[in-house]
Amino acid sequence: TLRKPISQSSMADWASKNLNMHTQGIFRRRISISNMLSWNGGSIKKPMLITSNRTIKKEACEMFKLVQSYMGDRQTRMDRNHVALVTVTKCWSMQGLRDELYIQLIRQTTDNMCYRSLAWGWELMAISLAFFSPSPKFQSYLEGYIYRHLDNDEKIAQHIKELVDLKNKKLTKSRKKRKQNTEDEGLPISTYAKYCYRKLHKVAITGGKKGLRKPTVEEIMHARNAILTPSLFGSSLEEIMLRQQDMYPGNKLPWVQTQLSQQVLALGGEQTEGIFRIPGDIDEVNALKLQVDQWRIPNSLSDPNIPASLLKLWYRELEEPVIPQQFYKECISNYENPDAAVAVVQLLPELNRLVLCYLIHFLQIFAQPSNVGRTKMDVNNLAMVMAPNCLRCQSDDPRVIFENTRKEMSFLRMLIVHLDTSFIKGLV
């Protein structure tokens, strides 16, 4: 559920308390907040946000040049993918730079007269949100900024026109022509804003890219492509099925679900101790995720924990859980009643029912006594590791969460033991 973002006045109040006010001219007059948060063609001599960290102070000024380079406002010998990679890697490695990057992008996408530059600024924000979240105290400010651009394309176009008209009075005709040629490039800003809005809420929960390996050019390109082509991770089941319709028109189940499940079994996962409990190497999981999102399963996999970890991640990151939210109360109310638990499954939308039954059928393989002896993962263990990926408690009360966790596990255990999934064999 999307929260109502903070008001314009609250955003102004936040800016007045946190912006590192810059000065200009020989008398070092302070720049107003509105000018601090408006597009700047020059460089900056100190960070946008107040900080006492010397490294951040130095890196922030260099990063501003990178932002300008990516947006086409500063010449550079690097291609844009490499500029994005250097920028993102700096912030991914240094947590203190993340809010600074987002406030710099807010500045450079405000009162920007060149539509192409504006679109590229939003594109860099979208790419950055694939790797790291802003700090909790800055999140509401960024959310408010993005929210104001969700359905504002006409206003944005009009505002750019007014700014250009104002500026053109002082420009030569040749310069005017050069400016006008860039006005129609790029996607509508609302396309970027809608993507960023969804991504901001997700990254605030997941925390962005994990592991020890630094971001790669492939990940940068993948993050950019995801703006227009929804990822197989973090989307809704309906979106995923729609996306695979051209490649696998006859499939009734998500390709990513069946392929990763089959990989776990092909690598001997049902004979691997601690399967689903012991996580696979996070960098290996990230690398596999990138390939799966391009409809590829590499032949080089040897550890079943890698596809098993990615499979859990796929279930966990679904936009709506496999068991939709409106059925949550029924599930935790019938956590001790086998017949009632099975009856809930029959009420689910057809796609959710098939996806859930495929998962339960898959877990029933691991629950067989001959496999439990090897994996040390009995039906209780399986239910414990998988329940959080199928059901989501909406409460913020720790006591309710704790109590419901037990009920969620018990509900899933009922399905593994009692649900007849024989019809799912051979279904793809």
N, C-alpha and C positions, 0 to 999 in steps of 0.2 A: 504494500500500500504506500502511496506517495504522500509524504507529509506536506502540509502547507508551508512554503518557505518563508523566511523572515521578511519583514516589510522593508521598503526602501529607506525609511527613517532609521530602522535598526542597522541596516547595512552602512548608512552614513555614520552612525554612532560607532560601529565597529572600526570603520576606516580611520576615524579621528583618533582612536585610541591606539591603533596598531601600525599605521603608516609611519614610515621614517621620513618625515617631511624634508623635501629637497629645497635648495635655494638657487637663485640665479642672479646674474648681473654683478656689477662691481660692488654693489651695496649688499649683496647676499640676501636679497629679499626672499622670504619663504614662498614657495609655490602653493597655490590653493589646492585643496583636495581634488576638485574637478579637473585641474590641469595635471595633477599627479596621476590621475586615472584616465588620461586621454592619450591617444596615440602619440608617440614621440619618434621623430626621425633621427635624433642624435643619440649619443651614448649617455649612460648614467655613471655617476662617480661614487655612488653608495647604494646599498640595497633598498628595495621598496619597503621592506618590512623591518621593524626594529629588531636588532640582534646585537649581541655582544661577542659573538664568535668571529674571530679574525678571518678564519678560512672561508666562512660563509660570506663575509663582507667582500672578500676578493673574488670568490667564485661567482657571486651574484652579478657583478658587473660584466664578467666575461660571458655569463649565461644570457644576459640581455642582448649581447651581440649575436649569439647563436639563434635566439628567438627572431631577431630582425633578419638574419640570414635565411632561416627557414621560410619566413613570410615574404621573402623577395625584396625586403626594404634595405638590405645591405649586401654588397657584393662579396662573394666567397668562391674559392676554388673547389670546395667540397660539394658533392651532390646533396640533394635534400634528404635522402635516406641517411646519409652519413651524419649530416647536421642533427637530424632527429636522434640518431643513435648516441652521439656524444652528449646531447642534452639530457636524454632520458637516463643514460648510464650515470651521469653526474648525480642526478636526483635520486636514482634508485640506490646508489652507493652512499649518499649523504642525506639523511632524513631531513636535516635542517634546511635543505634547498627546495624542498617540495612545495611548500606554501609560496615561497618566493617565485617559483616558476609559474604557478597558477595566477598569482597577482600580476606578474609581468604580462601574461597572456590576456588577462582581463584588461589591462591598460592598453595593449596593442590592438585589441579588437573593439575598443571604444573610440568613437569619432574617427574611424579609419576611412579615408576617402577612396581607397582602392579596393574594389570588391574582391579581387583575386588575393590580395594580401590578407584581407579580412577572413576569407574562406580558409586560407592556409593556416592562419592563427587558430581558428576553431579546429582545424584538422589536427594540429599539434596538440591541442588540449585533449582531443579524443584519443590520440595515440598514447599520451601520457597517462590517462586514466586506466589504460590496459595494464600498466606496470606498477602504479602506486597511488594511494589515496592521499588527499590532503589531511592535515591534522584535524582532530575532532573540533577544535575551536574555530578552524577556518572553513570547515565543511559547509556550515549553514550559509556563510557569506557566498561561497562559490555556487552553492545550490540556488540561492536567490538570484545571482547573476544569470545563470543558465536558464532558470525558469522564465525570466523576462524575455527570452529570445525564442521560446517554444513555438509561438504562432505570431511572429512579428515581422514576417518578411516584407510586407508592404511598407510598414513604418521604417524598417531598416533601409530599404531602397530609397524611400523619400528623404530620409535623414542624410544619406550619402549624397543624394542629388543636391540638397540644400548646401551641404558643406562644399561640394565641388563648385557649385554656382558662385558661392562666396569667394572661394579661392581663385576661380577662373578670371575674376575681374582683375586680378593682379598678374595673371599668367599670359604668356605669348600664345598666338594661335597654334603654333607647332606643338607647344607643350600641352595645350588643351586636347589636341588630337590624340597625343600619346596617352593621356589619362583616360579618355573616353574608350579607347580600344580595350581597356582591361576591365570595363565595368560588368561585362556579361559572362565572366569566367567563374567557374566553381559551382558547387551545389547550392541550393537555398540554405540560408543560415539555420533555418528551423530544422533541417535534416540533421545537421551537426548537433544542434542543441538537444534534440530529442534523444539522439544516441548518447550524448554526454550525460544527460539527466538519468537515463537508465543505468549507464555504466558507473556513475558516481555512487548510486545507491548500492550497487553490487560490490564495488571495490571497497566501500566503507565496511562491508561485512567480511569479505574474503581477504582483504589486505593486499591484493595485487600479486605480482610475481614473487615466488618464493624460490629458495635454493641458493647455491653459491655461484653458479655460472652467471656471468653478466649478460645483459640483453644482447641479442644478435640482430643483424640487418634483416634476417628472415622474419624474426618476431616483430620488428618495426613494420615491415611490409604487410604482415598478417594483421596487425592492429589497424592499419589504415584500411585494408580491404574490408574489415569487419564493419566499418561504418555503413557500407551499402549491402554487403553480403553477411547476413546474420551467422554467427558462429554456431557450430553444433553444440557448444557448451554455453549455458546461461540463457538459452532461448526457450520458448514454450514447445511442447510436444507437437502442436499444430504447425508451428513455424518450421520445425525440423523435418516433418513429413512433407511439407510443401517444398522445401529446399531439395529434398532427395527425389522428388517426383520425376524429374527428367532422367536421372541416372538409374533409379530403381523404381520404375512406375508400378510394378506388381507387388512390391513389399508392403506388408501390413504392419511391420514393426520398424522402429528407427534402426538404420544401418549401423550407427555407432554402438547401439546397445547390443545387437546380435554379434557384431564383429569382435568387440572387446570381450564379451562373454566367451565366445569360441576360442579366442586367443588364450584366455586363462586356462581353459581345459586342455588346449593343444600343448601348452607348456607344462602340463602336469600339475596344475593348481590344486586339484582335488587330492593330491598326495603330498602337498607342501605344508609343513608345519607353520601354523600361525597365519595362514592365508586370510586376507581381508583385515587381519589385526596388525600384522607387521607391515609398515608402509614401504613402498618401493622407493628407490633413490629419487628425490624430488626433481633433480635436474633431468634424469632419464624420463620421468613422468611428463615434465614440461616439453621435452623434445618429442615424445610420442603424441602428446596433445596437438602439437603443431602439425604433425603429419596426418593425424586422424582428421583434423579440420580441413585437410586437403584431399580427403577420401583415400588415404594411403595407409596400409599397415606394413611396416618394414619386416623383412625376413630375418633381421639380425637379433630379434628379441630372444632372450634366453631365460629371464627371470619372470615367473608368473605374477610376482608382486607388482610389477610395473603396470601391466594392463588392469590388474585387480584394483590398484589404487586409482587409476584413471577412470575406471568404471564407477567406482564409488563417487568420485568427483563429479562425473556426468550426472548421476542421480541427484547429488546434493545441490548442484548449480542450476538445475531446471528452474525456469522462471516461476512455475507453479509446481509443487511437489507431485509425484506420481499419484498419490491419493490427495485430490484437491481439498482445499481448505474447508469447503462446506461440509465435508464428510468427517472432519477431524473429531468432532464431539461424539459422533456415532461410534467411531473406532475406539476411543478411550472409554466409552461407556460399556462396550462389549468385549473388553479385553480378557474376560474369563469364560466367555460363552462361545464355543466353537461354531455352532450353527449360526448365531447372530453375526459373528465375525465374517464367516463365509458369505452371508447374505449381503453384507455391506459391499463386498467386491462386486456382486451382481448389479448393484445400483450405480456403479461408476460409469462415466461416459465410455463408449466402446474402446477408443484408443487407450485411455488410461487403464481400462480393465485388461486389455491385451498386454500392455507394457508391464503391469504389475504381475500378471500371471506368468509371463516369461521370466521375470525376476524370481518369483517364488519357485518355479520349476527348476531354475538354475540353482537356487539355494538348497532345494531338496536333494540334488545330487551330492552336495557336500555334507548333508545331514545323514547320509547313509552310514550305518555303523562301521562298515569296512573302510570308509574314508575318514571318519572321525578319529579312528585309532592312529592315523598318520598325521592328520592336520591339527589334532587337539582342539578342534573347533566344533563343539556339539551344537545342537539346535539353539540352546540358550546364548552361546557366544555369537552365533550367526545373527540371531535376532538383535543382540546388543549392538553389534557394529553396523547393522543395516537399517535399523529403525529410524535413526536420525536423518537418513537419506531419503526416507519415504514419507515421513510425517513431520510437520513443523508446528511447534507450539508457539502461539502468538503472544502469550503472556510475558510480562516483564518481571513478574513476581517469582523470586528464586524458589519459594516453597511450591508454587504451582508447577514450575518447570521440573523440579525434582520429582514431585509426585507423578506428573504426567509421563516423565521419562520411563518410569517403571511400567506404566500402563501401555505405552507405545511398544516397548519391548515385548510385553506379554501378548499384545494384539498380533504382532508380526510372528511371534512364535506359534500362535494358534493357526495362522495361515500356512506356515511351513509344515506343520504336523497334519492339518486337516483339509487343506484346499486341494481339490482334484484338478491337476493341471495337465492331465494326460493329452488333452486336445491340442496342447501347444507344441508337441513334438513335430519337428520338421517345418514349423511355421517360421517365415522370415519377413 
